[in-house]
Amino acid sequence: MEITAIYPGTFDPVTNGHIDIIARAARLYSKVIVAVAVSSNKVPLFDVEQRVKLLEEVTVKFDNVTIIGFDNLLVDCAKQYNVNVILRGLRAISDFEYEFQLAGMNRRLSPDLETVFLTPAEQYEFISSSMIKEIARLDGDVSSFVPKVVQEHLIEKFNRG
Ligand code: COA
């Protein structure tokens, strides 16, 4: 059976931790759709087109990975793309409560859709996009946390290009 997974998130910006999860998912599933949320509760630094474009660039080597932007309910977006599995990354116990709630809500909304959790390699466990943005804004070195192209975009955004 062909299984398609959707990996949703804000990806503002994509980090090496996200890419680690995408690489694992690409090995597990026939098709992986990385779904960039347009309207989340956060005010993003990069607009959705930029976030999609950056993700496309950094995942170009994975043949079975597609990037989309979405602005509707995740479960509806999943239906649209005939998805079987929602994929989320779990970095630490602190992620669990929110993820448990999200998975529960999504199951109520679409009982046939399973949520699956993957953990990133341990060197990525502490990475978060907001920390990356703060470090970049304060002129710190983010080169070991994000791909080069993302680092360049961050530098440009904070006007130090
Ligand atoms: N490596 C590094 N960082 C990671 C990571 C990994 N493997 N996995 C998650 N993160 C970080 C992200 O960078 C982000 O950090 P930040 O908060 O500092 O920006 C944080 O973990 C969580 O972000 P993310 O995984 O992108 O999730 P989110 O909480 O921003 O996204 C949606 C939530 C988009 C999935 C959810 O709001 C959604 O489904 N929205 C659509 C509308 C909908 O259906 N709503 C009802 C849901 S019940």
py3Dmol code that shows the C-alpha trace and the ligand (Angstrom):
import py3Dmol

protein = """\
ATOM      1  CA  MET A   1       0.000   0.000   0.000  1.00  0.00           C
ATOM      2  CA  GLU A   2       1.253   3.438  -0.900  1.00  0.00           C
ATOM      3  CA  ILE A   3       1.266   5.697   2.156  1.00  0.00           C
ATOM      4  CA  THR A   4       1.320   9.463   1.866  1.00  0.00           C
ATOM      5  CA  ALA A   5       2.319  11.501   4.899  1.00  0.00           C
ATOM      6  CA  ILE A   6       1.762  15.183   5.537  1.00  0.00           C
ATOM      7  CA  TYR A   7       4.258  17.054   7.728  1.00  0.00           C
ATOM      8  CA  PRO A   8       2.676  20.353   8.771  1.00  0.00           C
ATOM      9  CA  GLY A   9       4.300  23.288  10.503  1.00  0.00           C
ATOM     10  CA  THR A  10       5.158  26.945  10.331  1.00  0.00           C
ATOM     11  CA  PHE A  11       8.771  26.453   9.181  1.00  0.00           C
ATOM     12  CA  ASP A  12       9.728  30.057   9.942  1.00  0.00           C
ATOM     13  CA  PRO A  13      12.398  29.271   8.936  1.00  0.00           C
ATOM     14  CA  VAL A  14      13.138  25.627   8.133  1.00  0.00           C
ATOM     15  CA  THR A  15      15.968  24.259  10.318  1.00  0.00           C
ATOM     16  CA  ASN A  16      18.314  21.282  10.136  1.00  0.00           C
ATOM     17  CA  GLY A  17      16.004  19.611  12.665  1.00  0.00           C
ATOM     18  CA  HIS A  18      13.042  19.842  10.283  1.00  0.00           C
ATOM     19  CA  ILE A  19      15.204  18.494   7.443  1.00  0.00           C
ATOM     20  CA  ASP A  20      16.261  15.582   9.625  1.00  0.00           C
ATOM     21  CA  ILE A  21      12.584  14.673  10.148  1.00  0.00           C
ATOM     22  CA  ILE A  22      11.845  15.100   6.413  1.00  0.00           C
ATOM     23  CA  ALA A  23      14.759  12.794   5.509  1.00  0.00           C
ATOM     24  CA  ARG A  24      13.483  10.113   7.901  1.00  0.00           C
ATOM     25  CA  ALA A  25       9.934  10.473   6.554  1.00  0.00           C
ATOM     26  CA  ALA A  26      11.116  10.269   2.936  1.00  0.00           C
ATOM     27  CA  ARG A  27      12.617   6.866   3.725  1.00  0.00           C
ATOM     28  CA  LEU A  28       9.463   5.619   5.440  1.00  0.00           C
ATOM     29  CA  TYR A  29       6.640   6.789   3.170  1.00  0.00           C
ATOM     30  CA  SER A  30       5.912   6.657  -0.566  1.00  0.00           C
ATOM     31  CA  LYS A  31       5.182  10.361  -0.621  1.00  0.00           C
ATOM     32  CA  VAL A  32       5.766  13.168   1.885  1.00  0.00           C
ATOM     33  CA  ILE A  33       3.941  16.485   1.662  1.00  0.00           C
ATOM     34  CA  VAL A  34       5.509  19.232   3.747  1.00  0.00           C
ATOM     35  CA  ALA A  35       2.645  21.620   4.469  1.00  0.00           C
ATOM     36  CA  VAL A  36       3.541  25.197   5.400  1.00  0.00           C
ATOM     37  CA  ALA A  37       0.806  26.858   7.460  1.00  0.00           C
ATOM     38  CA  VAL A  38      -0.080  30.323   6.202  1.00  0.00           C
ATOM     39  CA  SER A  39      -2.110  31.395   9.167  1.00  0.00           C
ATOM     40  CA  SER A  40      -0.852  30.027  12.423  1.00  0.00           C
ATOM     41  CA  ASN A  41      -1.010  31.824  15.726  1.00  0.00           C
ATOM     42  CA  LYS A  42       2.468  33.159  15.128  1.00  0.00           C
ATOM     43  CA  VAL A  43       3.454  36.268  13.166  1.00  0.00           C
ATOM     44  CA  PRO A  44       6.028  34.851  10.773  1.00  0.00           C
ATOM     45  CA  LEU A  45       9.276  36.555   9.806  1.00  0.00           C
ATOM     46  CA  PHE A  46       9.109  35.060   6.298  1.00  0.00           C
ATOM     47  CA  ASP A  47       5.897  35.054   4.266  1.00  0.00           C
ATOM     48  CA  VAL A  48       4.504  31.730   3.145  1.00  0.00           C
ATOM     49  CA  GLU A  49       5.904  31.993  -0.401  1.00  0.00           C
ATOM     50  CA  GLN A  50       9.411  32.506   1.010  1.00  0.00           C
ATOM     51  CA  ARG A  51       9.021  29.637   3.484  1.00  0.00           C
ATOM     52  CA  VAL A  52       7.796  27.303   0.715  1.00  0.00           C
ATOM     53  CA  LYS A  53      10.633  28.371  -1.593  1.00  0.00           C
ATOM     54  CA  LEU A  54      13.306  27.814   1.070  1.00  0.00           C
ATOM     55  CA  LEU A  55      11.889  24.386   1.851  1.00  0.00           C
ATOM     56  CA  GLU A  56      11.861  23.509  -1.849  1.00  0.00           C
ATOM     57  CA  GLU A  57      15.516  24.469  -2.131  1.00  0.00           C
ATOM     58  CA  VAL A  58      16.671  22.491   0.875  1.00  0.00           C
ATOM     59  CA  THR A  59      14.662  19.344   0.051  1.00  0.00           C
ATOM     60  CA  VAL A  60      15.472  19.203  -3.666  1.00  0.00           C
ATOM     61  CA  LYS A  61      17.405  15.943  -3.222  1.00  0.00           C
ATOM     62  CA  PHE A  62      14.325  14.068  -1.979  1.00  0.00           C
ATOM     63  CA  ASP A  63      12.349  12.832  -5.016  1.00  0.00           C
ATOM     64  CA  ASN A  64       9.229  11.934  -3.052  1.00  0.00           C
ATOM     65  CA  VAL A  65       8.913  15.191  -1.074  1.00  0.00           C
ATOM     66  CA  THR A  66       6.562  18.000  -2.159  1.00  0.00           C
ATOM     67  CA  ILE A  67       6.126  21.371  -0.490  1.00  0.00           C
ATOM     68  CA  ILE A  68       2.777  23.152  -0.307  1.00  0.00           C
ATOM     69  CA  GLY A  69       1.336  26.156   1.501  1.00  0.00           C
ATOM     70  CA  PHE A  70      -2.063  25.732   3.191  1.00  0.00           C
ATOM     71  CA  ASP A  71      -4.581  28.049   4.744  1.00  0.00           C
ATOM     72  CA  ASN A  72      -7.393  25.685   5.715  1.00  0.00           C
ATOM     73  CA  LEU A  73      -7.842  23.057   8.392  1.00  0.00           C
ATOM     74  CA  LEU A  74      -5.011  20.536   8.367  1.00  0.00           C
ATOM     75  CA  VAL A  75      -7.457  17.609   8.163  1.00  0.00           C
ATOM     76  CA  ASP A  76      -9.153  19.184   5.108  1.00  0.00           C
ATOM     77  CA  CYS A  77      -5.811  19.801   3.444  1.00  0.00           C
ATOM     78  CA  ALA A  78      -4.901  16.167   4.174  1.00  0.00           C
ATOM     79  CA  LYS A  79      -8.144  14.979   2.538  1.00  0.00           C
ATOM     80  CA  GLN A  80      -7.456  17.144  -0.522  1.00  0.00           C
ATOM     81  CA  TYR A  81      -4.117  15.395  -1.032  1.00  0.00           C
ATOM     82  CA  ASN A  82      -5.319  11.867  -0.140  1.00  0.00           C
ATOM     83  CA  VAL A  83      -3.038  11.718   2.869  1.00  0.00           C
ATOM     84  CA  ASN A  84      -3.041   8.727   5.240  1.00  0.00           C
ATOM     85  CA  VAL A  85      -0.738   9.980   7.972  1.00  0.00           C
ATOM     86  CA  ILE A  86      -0.067  13.269   9.781  1.00  0.00           C
ATOM     87  CA  LEU A  87       3.551  13.470  10.769  1.00  0.00           C
ATOM     88  CA  ARG A  88       4.933  15.538  13.641  1.00  0.00           C
ATOM     89  CA  GLY A  89       8.370  15.811  15.164  1.00  0.00           C
ATOM     90  CA  LEU A  90       8.791  15.256  18.907  1.00  0.00           C
ATOM     91  CA  ARG A  91      11.913  16.833  20.321  1.00  0.00           C
ATOM     92  CA  ALA A  92      11.416  16.656  24.054  1.00  0.00           C
ATOM     93  CA  ILE A  93       8.860  15.810  26.719  1.00  0.00           C
ATOM     94  CA  SER A  94       7.866  19.487  26.696  1.00  0.00           C
ATOM     95  CA  ASP A  95       6.512  19.074  23.143  1.00  0.00           C
ATOM     96  CA  PHE A  96       4.288  16.227  24.218  1.00  0.00           C
ATOM     97  CA  GLU A  97       1.366  18.018  25.846  1.00  0.00           C
ATOM     98  CA  TYR A  98       0.699  20.274  22.857  1.00  0.00           C
ATOM     99  CA  GLU A  99       1.259  17.471  20.365  1.00  0.00           C
ATOM    100  CA  PHE A 100      -1.070  15.162  22.286  1.00  0.00           C
ATOM    101  CA  GLN A 101      -3.781  17.819  22.169  1.00  0.00           C
ATOM    102  CA  LEU A 102      -3.241  18.514  18.453  1.00  0.00           C
ATOM    103  CA  ALA A 103      -3.329  14.800  17.612  1.00  0.00           C
ATOM    104  CA  GLY A 104      -6.490  14.354  19.685  1.00  0.00           C
ATOM    105  CA  MET A 105      -8.256  17.276  18.007  1.00  0.00           C
ATOM    106  CA  ASN A 106      -7.251  16.099  14.553  1.00  0.00           C
ATOM    107  CA  ARG A 107      -8.514  12.599  15.354  1.00  0.00           C
ATOM    108  CA  ARG A 108     -11.876  14.042  16.446  1.00  0.00           C
ATOM    109  CA  LEU A 109     -12.054  16.010  13.200  1.00  0.00           C
ATOM    110  CA  SER A 110     -10.936  13.111  10.994  1.00  0.00           C
ATOM    111  CA  PRO A 111     -10.978   9.723  12.783  1.00  0.00           C
ATOM    112  CA  ASP A 112      -9.297   7.783   9.953  1.00  0.00           C
ATOM    113  CA  LEU A 113      -6.232   9.971   9.830  1.00  0.00           C
ATOM    114  CA  GLU A 114      -3.409   8.719  12.064  1.00  0.00           C
ATOM    115  CA  THR A 115      -0.817  10.997  13.662  1.00  0.00           C
ATOM    116  CA  VAL A 116       2.695   9.556  13.747  1.00  0.00           C
ATOM    117  CA  PHE A 117       5.601  11.071  15.679  1.00  0.00           C
ATOM    118  CA  LEU A 118       9.235  10.950  14.671  1.00  0.00           C
ATOM    119  CA  THR A 119      12.152  12.091  16.783  1.00  0.00           C
ATOM    120  CA  PRO A 120      15.076  13.987  15.262  1.00  0.00           C
ATOM    121  CA  ALA A 121      18.720  13.071  15.762  1.00  0.00           C
ATOM    122  CA  GLU A 122      19.833  14.157  19.218  1.00  0.00           C
ATOM    123  CA  GLN A 123      21.956  17.073  18.004  1.00  0.00           C
ATOM    124  CA  TYR A 124      18.730  18.718  16.785  1.00  0.00           C
ATOM    125  CA  GLU A 125      16.614  18.151  19.878  1.00  0.00           C
ATOM    126  CA  PHE A 126      17.071  21.664  21.218  1.00  0.00           C
ATOM    127  CA  ILE A 127      16.625  23.622  17.985  1.00  0.00           C
ATOM    128  CA  SER A 128      13.582  25.865  17.559  1.00  0.00           C
ATOM    129  CA  SER A 129      12.842  28.377  14.837  1.00  0.00           C
ATOM    130  CA  SER A 130      12.252  31.250  17.282  1.00  0.00           C
ATOM    131  CA  MET A 131      15.626  30.695  18.935  1.00  0.00           C
ATOM    132  CA  ILE A 132      17.290  30.662  15.513  1.00  0.00           C
ATOM    133  CA  LYS A 133      15.611  33.978  14.661  1.00  0.00           C
ATOM    134  CA  GLU A 134      16.670  35.535  17.949  1.00  0.00           C
ATOM    135  CA  ILE A 135      20.286  34.406  17.548  1.00  0.00           C
ATOM    136  CA  ALA A 136      20.352  35.716  13.953  1.00  0.00           C
ATOM    137  CA  ARG A 137      18.736  39.013  14.971  1.00  0.00           C
ATOM    138  CA  LEU A 138      21.433  39.477  17.624  1.00  0.00           C
ATOM    139  CA  ASP A 139      24.127  38.736  15.045  1.00  0.00           C
ATOM    140  CA  GLY A 140      24.957  35.272  16.374  1.00  0.00           C
ATOM    141  CA  ASP A 141      26.165  32.358  14.279  1.00  0.00           C
ATOM    142  CA  VAL A 142      23.346  30.040  13.197  1.00  0.00           C
ATOM    143  CA  SER A 143      25.355  28.120  10.615  1.00  0.00           C
ATOM    144  CA  SER A 144      25.208  24.820  12.490  1.00  0.00           C
ATOM    145  CA  PHE A 145      21.419  24.958  12.923  1.00  0.00           C
ATOM    146  CA  VAL A 146      20.120  25.905   9.464  1.00  0.00           C
ATOM    147  CA  PRO A 147      21.138  25.339   5.829  1.00  0.00           C
ATOM    148  CA  LYS A 148      23.373  27.991   4.242  1.00  0.00           C
ATOM    149  CA  VAL A 149      20.592  29.453   2.102  1.00  0.00           C
ATOM    150  CA  VAL A 150      18.420  29.950   5.193  1.00  0.00           C
ATOM    151  CA  GLN A 151      21.305  31.601   7.009  1.00  0.00           C
ATOM    152  CA  GLU A 152      21.741  33.995   4.060  1.00  0.00           C
ATOM    153  CA  HIS A 153      18.045  34.884   4.106  1.00  0.00           C
ATOM    154  CA  LEU A 154      18.186  35.531   7.848  1.00  0.00           C
ATOM    155  CA  ILE A 155      21.201  37.809   7.457  1.00  0.00           C
ATOM    156  CA  GLU A 156      19.434  39.675   4.655  1.00  0.00           C
ATOM    157  CA  LYS A 157      16.224  39.977   6.718  1.00  0.00           C
ATOM    158  CA  PHE A 158      18.119  41.492   9.611  1.00  0.00           C
ATOM    159  CA  ASN A 159      19.931  43.826   7.213  1.00  0.00           C
ATOM    160  CA  ARG A 160      23.458  42.667   7.665  1.00  0.00           C
ATOM    161  CA  GLY A 161      23.920  41.330   4.137  1.00  0.00           C
TER     162      GLY A 161
END
"""
ligand_1 = """\
48
COA
N 13.593 20.537 14.537
C 13.688 21.776 14.948
N 12.647 22.496 15.355
C 11.453 21.897 15.348
C 11.287 20.575 14.942
C 12.427 19.886 14.519
N 12.390 18.630 14.117
N 9.990 20.261 15.058
C 9.366 21.332 15.531
N 10.256 22.332 15.714
C 9.993 23.641 16.288
C 9.611 24.659 15.298
O 10.737 25.309 14.801
C 8.731 25.563 16.123
O 9.546 26.449 16.850
P 9.032 27.891 17.245
O 7.792 27.696 18.061
O 10.173 28.424 17.996
O 8.759 28.608 15.954
C 8.070 24.631 17.112
O 8.864 23.498 17.130
C 6.696 24.169 16.734
O 6.457 24.480 15.443
P 5.843 23.638 14.302
O 6.256 22.216 14.341
O 6.087 24.374 13.046
O 4.364 23.624 14.677
P 3.448 24.815 14.865
O 2.978 24.672 16.271
O 4.013 26.100 14.457
O 2.367 24.407 13.791
C 0.310 23.594 12.943
C 1.129 23.966 14.163
C 0.553 24.500 11.768
C 0.635 22.187 12.565
C -1.143 23.681 13.431
O -1.372 24.968 13.944
C -2.138 23.418 12.310
O -2.373 22.288 11.961
N -2.733 24.499 11.765
C -3.686 24.411 10.682
C -5.078 24.785 11.126
C -5.703 23.672 11.890
O -5.992 22.615 11.370
N -5.956 23.928 13.169
C -6.582 22.990 14.051
C -5.599 22.016 14.616
S -6.404 20.963 15.753
"""
view = py3Dmol.view(width=600, height=400)
view.addModel(protein, "pdb")
view.setStyle({"model": 0}, {"cartoon": {"style": "trace"}})
view.addModel(ligand_1, "xyz")
view.setStyle({"model": 1}, {"stick": {}})
view.zoomTo()
view.show()
